Amino acid sequence: MSPPHPLAAGTRSLAEVHSSVGTTHVGIWRRMFAFAGPAYLVSVGYMDPGNWATDLEGGAKFGYRLLWVLVMSNAMAVLLQTLSARLGIVAGRDLAQACRETYPRPVTYALWGLCEIAIAACDLAEVLGAAIALNLLFHLPLLMGVIVTAADTLLVLWFQRYGIRTTEAIVLALISVIAGCFCIEIFLAKPNFHEMATGLVPRLNATNLYIVIAILGATVMPHNLYLHSALVQTRHIGLSQIAKRVACRYNFIDSLVALNGALLVNAAILVVAGTVFFKRGIVVTEIQQASMLLTPLLGYSAASAAFAIALLCSGQSATLTGTLAGQIVMEGFLNFRMRPWLRRLVTRSLAIVPAALTIYFAGDASTYHLLLLSQVVLSMQLPFAVIPLIHFTSDRRRMGDFANQLWVTILAWITAAIIVSLNVWLVTQAVAGWVAAAGSYRPFVILLLAVAGTLLAALVLWISFEPLLARWGVRFGRAPITLPATAAAAAEAPAYHRILVPLDHTALDRQAIAHAAAMARMHHAKLYLLHVEEGVTSQVYGSLSSTAEVEAGEKYLDEIVASLRAEGIDVEPMVAHSSNPNREIIRAASEIQPDLLIMGAHGHGGLKDLIFGTTINSVRHKLRIPLLVVRGLPK
């Protein structure tokens, strides 16, 4: 059984690059290269500056004893990212879209809000990491470095305009620099490999719980599950079972190679910290301290330089993928598309403001603890991404023959149970500490934590048992909404009786009127031609205005009306005097209640939009009628 093709049921994920990479190569290596890329973009999130903080903390405090956490987290990451890729390949939906189509709106909004918090926490780590790297390389003050990182928004947008393969190539180059830098670090540190092997034995207690959770949150990134399910759809994959099975196999190889590469980088950071700092009894309280200590302890200035360069590359590569993840999450959960530069500006502002305030009031040393906290926040969001992913990929109605086998489902739920259990343990410790330190505000803190905890627990329980609740709904007569078999059966063919056509005395009027006349003949509709006089005289005197410009406009409109009436089309002219054409179009639409609005596209963008305005965008958000945008023929 193969599930129906999903694209007819909704918008495509990352529409501008959807199915843009061909995969029909004959040779196995060329085909593997065609599929390679999505997992490398995802792997960047597993070696971002947040990971550096947790790995340094773990290595400096506990030596090699937390290597098992990295290995366990990487195994979880491979499993979950594989499930995410399969959801995108087979169902043709990213995880956010699947949540929106499955859950009620309040649950969808709650999941979206939590995911946005996680992305902001991840972006906070990238901001701090880049600022620290700039401080180490160029001695730029941390506060200034945080502000400078806002400029990478332009860098991200510049790269994205060249397509997904260019973005993948740039990220792979940055990953290669990071890996090369830590090969140098490992060579200079000369760790004891026999002692490293003992770090693979699990050890968990109250002393290392916080850092274990932080490493887990830094390694298994919640927004990466949304990102991967969308990125795999940039490959052109056939609709047959064979094509999807081949795509799943190659993407599994891609994930295995990329995520194990990220594991080696994280392990290298922890091992270097354990070898250089733990064995010397040095407590690392900030990343800058770690970099500055590498040179005197190892005896090579290249050690500190390599550390700083790798950190800068880590922050910038994570910035690229964080932008894509934010776009996917917003579009998927809300079915709302925001301009990339604006989306990036909002996300980056949410990270820069707390980072700048913390540095300003608490000092440079606070950045290290802020990095660790950001990773714990990421870990707290994991259940809300992992549990829906397991449900969706186990659903045979959605995945067909590609639904999870029993052993995969068991492993996935064990992974989810470990994540939730560790988070509950961490929350219990954190809440006890907050309540103890609250002083006279203790009743208010307890009330606030109780409300927040109850809501989050209820949400976890709801998404965990949603499939069972859905089956009960069918049993008691509350059947779920189902899509019609064909798009044609979804709605009756529209009939237009009144068509509104705003005119602006440009060449585009001819195209808009031609389309409107064709629709009027087909539906026997009445046309309403609206012209707005925007001159200063019109703004002051309104309908009493009498200038050469106004007379020319009236003559122009009369000629069009006469021509249309000669063709047997019912038409009514409308003239308004205002400085705001958008408002007049909306007012006219509210008066005549048209079935269709036909407008000519202005044909400009970018800076001209800021200068001349964007009538179409302003109007379409205020009206609940179909809008036909007509663009002039190219010259």
N, C-alpha and C positions, 0 to 999 in steps of 0.2 A: 504494500500500500504506500502510495506517495501522496503527501499532503498537497492541497491545491496551491497554485502559485499565489503568493500573498500580495503582490504589488497592486493588484486591482482594489484591494481593501483599504489602502491608505497610502500616505506619502512615503517616499523612499528615504532611507537614512543616508546622510551626506550626499544629497541629490546631485551636487555639482561635480562629484567624482564617482558617482555610483556606476559600477560595471565599466570603469574606464580603463582597466588594465586587462589586456588579453591573456588567456591561459591555454590556448589551443596548440602550443608548441609540441612538436613530435618528440624531440629528445628529452630524456628524463631530467637532465641537469638544467636545460633551458626552462623546462616546465616548473621545476622546483624553484628556480630563480624568479619566475613570474609570480609564484605564490608567496615567495619570501618577502617580508616587509611588515605586515601588520603586527606580528609578534615582537618585532624589534622596536616599533613605536611603543608598544605596550610595555616592553621590558625596561624602558627608560624610567617608568614610574617605580620600578623596583630597585633603582640605584640613584634616586634623587637625593638632594641634600638632607632630607629627613632621615633617610637610611644612614647617612654618614653619622649623624648625631647619635642615633641608637646603636650603631655598630661600634663607634668610638667609646660610648658609655659602657656598653657590654664588655668590650675588650679590655678597657682600662680598669674596670672594677672586678671583673671575674675571669680575666685571661681568656683561655680557649674554651671555657666550660659552657658557653652559650652557642657554640657552633651547631649543636643539635637543633636549636631554635631556627637557625637559618635553613638547615636542611629540611626540617618539618614544614616551615613556611613555604619553601620553594616547591615541595611536593604538593602542598595545598594549592599553590598558585598554578602549577601545571594542570592539575585536575580542573580547577575552576575556569581557567582561561580556555581550556579545551572545550568545556561545556558552553562557554560564552560564544566561541567561534562556531560551534555546531548550531547554536540557536540562530545566528546570523545567516549561515549558509543554507540551512534546511528550511527554516521558517521565513527567511527573508525579512526579519524584524530585528532591530536592536533591542536590548533589554528594557530600555525606557519605553519604547513603543509597545512592547508586549505588556508591560505593567499598565500603561494607559488603556489598552484595549481589554484588559482583564478585570481590573479593580474599579470600584466606585470612585467617583471624583474626589471625595474627601481623603480617601486612602492614597490616591495618586498624588494629590497635592502634598500630603504629609511626606511621602517617599521622595518627592522632588525636593522639598525643603531640606530634608536630611542630607540628600545627595549634594545639594548646593553648599551646605555647611562643610561637607567632606572635601569638595573641590576647593573651597576657600582655604581650608586648613592645608591642603596640599600646595596651593599657590603661596601660602605663607611660608612654607618650607623653601620653596623655590626663590622667593624674594630674599629671605635671610641668607640662603646659601650663596646666591649671586653677590649680595652685598658683602658678605664675609670674604669671598674670593677677590673682589675688587679691592678690599682693604688689604689683603695679603699681598696682592700683586702690585698695586699702585698706591698703597697707603691712603686710600680714600676713606674718610670717616664713615662709620657704619650708617649713620643717619642719612648722609648724602648718598651713599651707595643704595640704600633702600629707595630713595627718590629717583635715582638714575635708572633703576630697574623698570620703572614705568615706561621707559623708551623702548623696551623690547617688544611692546605691542606692535610697533611699526615693523620690527624685524620679522615677527611671526606672520603678519599679513603679507609682507613682501615674499616670503617663502611660499605661502599657500597659493599664490597666484600662478605658480608654475606647475601645479598638479601634485598628486599624492606621491608619485614616484620620486620627484625632486625632494619632497619633504622627507621621505624614507631614506634617501641617500644622504642627506645632511645629518639626520639623526644617527645613522650608522657610522658616519665619519666621526661624530662627537663621541659615540660609544667606543670606537676604536682608540681615540685619544685617551679616554678614561682608563680603558684596559691597559694600554701601553704604560701609562703613568704608574699604575699599581703593580705592574710587572717590575718596574724599577724599584718601587718601594719594598716589595717582597724580597728582591735580590739583595737590597741593602740591609734589610732587617735580619735576614738569615734565621728564620723561625725553626723551632724544634718540631719536626714533623711527627715524631712519636708522641709527643705531648698533645699535638693537635688532634690525633686520633682519639684521645681520651675525652675530648670535648664533644664527641658524638653521642655520649651516654647522657640520656635526659636527666636533668636535675632541676626541680622546681620547688621554691619555697617563698615565704613571705618577703625575704630580702631581695630576691631578684624578680619578683612578680611584675613590678612596674616596668622594668626594662624589657622583660619577656613580652609583655603586651605591646610595648612600644615597637619592638622589632617586628612582631606579628603585624601590627598596623602599618608599619613602613614597608613590609614585604608584600603582603596580600592587599593590594590597593582596591578599594570598592569601586571607584570610578573607572578603573581599568576594565572591569567586567562589562560596563556599558560601552566603553570605547572599542573593545575587541569585537563585540558583536556587530558593530557598525563598520569597522575597518575591513573586515573580511568581505564585505559586500562591494568593496571597490574593485574586486576581481570579477571578470565576466565569467559567470558560472551557468552552465546549462540547467534545464529544468528536470532532466532525467535523474533517476536514482543513481545511475552509474556516475554521472557528472558530479553529483553532490557527494557521493562516496569518495571519489578521487580528491575533491576539494577538501573534504574533512581529513583525509590521510595526509595530504601535503601541509595543511595548516597545523596538524598535530606535530609534524616534524619541525615546522617553523617555530612553534611554541617551545618545543623541547630544547632546541638549540639556543634560542634567544634567552629563555628564562634560566637555563643552566649557566649561560654566560653571565647573567645578572647575579646568580648565586656566587660565582667565582669572584666577582667584584666585591660583593658584600662580605664574603669570607676573607678576602684580602684586607679589607679595612679593619675588620675585627682582629685578624691575626696580627697585623702591624701594630694595632693598639695594644694587644696582649703582650707582644714581644718587647715593644719599646717602652710602654708605660707601666703595665701591670707588674712585670718582673722587677722594675725599679721602684715600685711603690709610689708612683706618681699619680695623683688624682687629676684627671682632666675635667675642667669645668666649662670649657668653651672650645670651639673648633679652632679659633685663632691660636690658642695655646698649644694645641696639638701640632699645628703646622710649625710654629716657631721652635718647638722642642725637638722636632725631627732632625734639624741640622746639627745642633751640638751633640745629640745623643747618637746619631748615626755617623756623623763626621763628614757629611756631604751636603753642600748647599743645594744640590739638585733635588734632594729629597723634599725640601719645603716647596720649591718651585713646582715640582711635579704634582704635589698635593694640591696646591692652589689652582693650577691649570685644570686638573681633573675636576675640582669642585666647581669651577666656572662652567666647564663643558656640561657637567651634570645639571646645573641649574638651568642653562639655556635649552638643553635638549628636553628637559621636563616641561619647560614652558610651552614648547611646540605641542606636545601631546596633551597638556592640560587645557589648552585652548580648544582643541578638537573635542575633548571630553565634555567641556562646558557646553559647546554647541549641540552635541548629541543629546545631552541630558535635557536641556531646555526644549529643544525641538521635539524630542521623543515624549516627554512627560506632558508638555503643555500644548503640543502641536502648534507651537509659536516660534516663528523664525525671526531672530534679531540680527541686525547687521553685525558681522564678525568683529569689526573694530569697537563697536559699542559694547558687545558682549565681553570682549577682552578687557575693556576699560572698566566695566563694572566689577568683574571678577578680581582684577588686579587692585582696584581701589579697596575692595574688602580685605585684601591681604596687606596692602601698604599701610593703611591707616592704623590697624592695631600694632603692626611691627614698628612703625615710626613712633607711636605714643609710648610703647614699651621701652624702646631704646632711649627715648628722651627722658622719661621719668625714672626708669630703673637702671639705666646704664647699659653698656655694651655686653656685660656678662650675662644679662638676662636673655640674650638671643638663644643661648644653648638650651636653656630650660623651655623656652618658647618652641623651639624645634621639637623637643621631646613631647611636649604637650600636643602639638599638632598631629603627631603620629598616633597618639592615644585616641584623639578625636576620630581619626581615620578608622582605627580599629573598632570604635564604638558603632560606626555606621555599617560595618561589614554584614551583620545579620540581615539588614534590610535590603541588601543586594544579593547575598548568597542564597537565602531561602527562596525568593521568587525564581531565581535562576534554576535551582534544582527542580522546583515544581514544573516550570515551563518545559525543560528538557526531558522530563519524565512523562510528559503528557503525550500519549499516542495520537490524540486528535490534532495536536499541533505539529508533532514531529514525525508521525507515521512510523515507518520501520526504523527510523533513526532515533527513536526514544531510548533513553538510558536503559541499559541492561541492569538486571537486579544487583550485580556486584558493584557496578558504577554508582547506582543509587545509594547503596549501603555506604560506600566510601565517601560519597558526597555528604550524606547526612552525618556521618562520623566527624567529617571536617567541620560542618556547621555546628555540631554539638560542642566540639572543642573550642571553637571561636566564641560561642555564646557563654559557655561555662567560664572561660578565662575572663570574659568581659564582666560577668556578674561578680566574680571574685574581685576584680579591680574596682568596680563600682562600689562594692561593699566597703573596701578599704578607704577609697577616696571620700565617700559620704561620711564615714566615721571621723575622718580627719577634718572635714569641713565643719561638721557639727561641733566638734570639740573646740575648734578655733573661732566659732561664731560669736562667743561671748553673749552680750545682751540681745543680739539679733538671732539667737538660736531658734526661738519659735518660728520666726519668719523663714529662716533657712530650712528648717524641717518641713514646713508647709510647702515651700517651693519645690524642694527635692521630692516630696511625696507625690505632688501633682505631676511633675515631670516624669518621675519613675513609673507612675501608674499609666500615664499615656503611652510611654515607650513600650512598657510591658504588654499593654493591650494591643498595640500595633504589631509587635512581634508575634503574639499569639494569633492575631487575626490572619496575618499573611501565612503563618505556619499551617493553619487549619482551613484556609480559604477553599481548597478543592473539596473538602468534606462539606463545608457550608454550602457550596454551590450544588453538590449532589442533593443535599437536604432541600434546597430551594426547588429543584426539579420535582422532588418527591412530593412536596406540599403545594405544588401548582405554580410556583414562582419560577417559571422556566427562564433561562438566560436569553438575552437578545441574540438572535442569529442573523447573519448577513444573508441576503437573497442569493440565489444560485447564480444569477447573472447581473451585470451592472444595469442592463436595460430594465430589469424588473424592479430596480431600487426606487424609481420615482416615475411619475407620469411625464410625458413629453410636455415641456412648457409651452404656454400660449401667451403671446405678448399683445396687449391692447393699447398701452400707452408707452411710448418710448421717448425719453428725454435725451437731447443732444446738445450739450454746451458747445458754443463756438468761440474761437479766439482770434479770428481774422488772420489765420496763417494757412499755409498750404495743406496742413493736416485736416482742415475743415472738409476739404474735398473728399478725402478718404473716409472720414467719419460719416459724412452725409451719404456717401455711396453705400456704405454698409447699412446705415439706418434705413435708406430707401428700400434696399433689398429685403430687410426684415419686415418693413411695413407692408410691402406687396405680398409677402409670403403669409403674414398673419392678419392682414387687413387692419393694421394698427394705425393709430394716430401719432404723428410726430410732434414733439414740442421742441422748438429751436430756441435756446437760451443764449443771449449775448449780454455780457456784463461790461458796461462802460466804466473804466477805471481812472479816467482823467481827473485832474484836480477840480475842474468845474463840476463834473458829475458828482464828485464826493461832497461838494458844498451845496449845490442847487438840486441835485437829484433829477427827477423827471422834468424839471423846468429848464434843464441845461440846453443850450443851443449854441454849439460851436461847429466849426468845419469838421472836426473829428467825429462828433456825434452824428452829424448829418451824413457823413460818409458811411458810418456804421449802420445807420438806418437804411440807406440805399442798398448797401451790401446785403443786409438781411432780407429786404423786400425782393431783391432779385432772386435769391435762393428760394424764398417762399413761392414766388410766381412760377419758377421752373418746376418745383415739385408738384404744385397744384395742376400744372399743365400735364403732368404724367398721371393725374388721377389720385394723388396721394393726399390724404387729409393732414394738414399741417397747421400749427398755430405758433406764431412768433412770440417771444417773450424778451423784454429788455429790462435790465436792472442797472442801477447806478450805485457803485460801491467800490471801496478800496480793497475789499476782500471777496474775490470770486468764489473761493471755497464756501464761504458762508451763504452766498447767494444760490449756489448750486444745491446745497443742502436744504435751504428754505424752499426753493422751487420744487424739489423732490417731495418735501413734506406736504406741499399744497396739491400737486397733481397726482401723487401716489403712482409713479410709473412702475411698469413691470420690468423695465430694462433701462440701464444708463449706458450710453455709448460716448466715449471720450477719446480724443486724439492724444497720443503720447507726445511729450515735449521733445524727446530725443536727446536730452542732455543728462548729465550725472555729475557726481563728485562735487567740485567747487561750485559749478553752475546751479546745482540743487540748492546750495546755501544762499546763492545770490538771487535766483529767480523763483525759488520755491518749488514745492512738489504738490501740485493740486491733486493728482490722482491718489497719492497715499493719504492725504488729508481727508479726502472725500470718502474713500472706500471704507475707512474705519468707522464712519458715522452713519452709513446707510446699510440697510439689510436687504438690498436688492441685487440682482446680478449686474455685474459691471463688465462691459466689453471694451477693452483698450485697443485702439487702432493705431498702428504705427505706419508712417508714410513709407512709400517705396524708396529704396536706396537710389541715390543719384548716380 
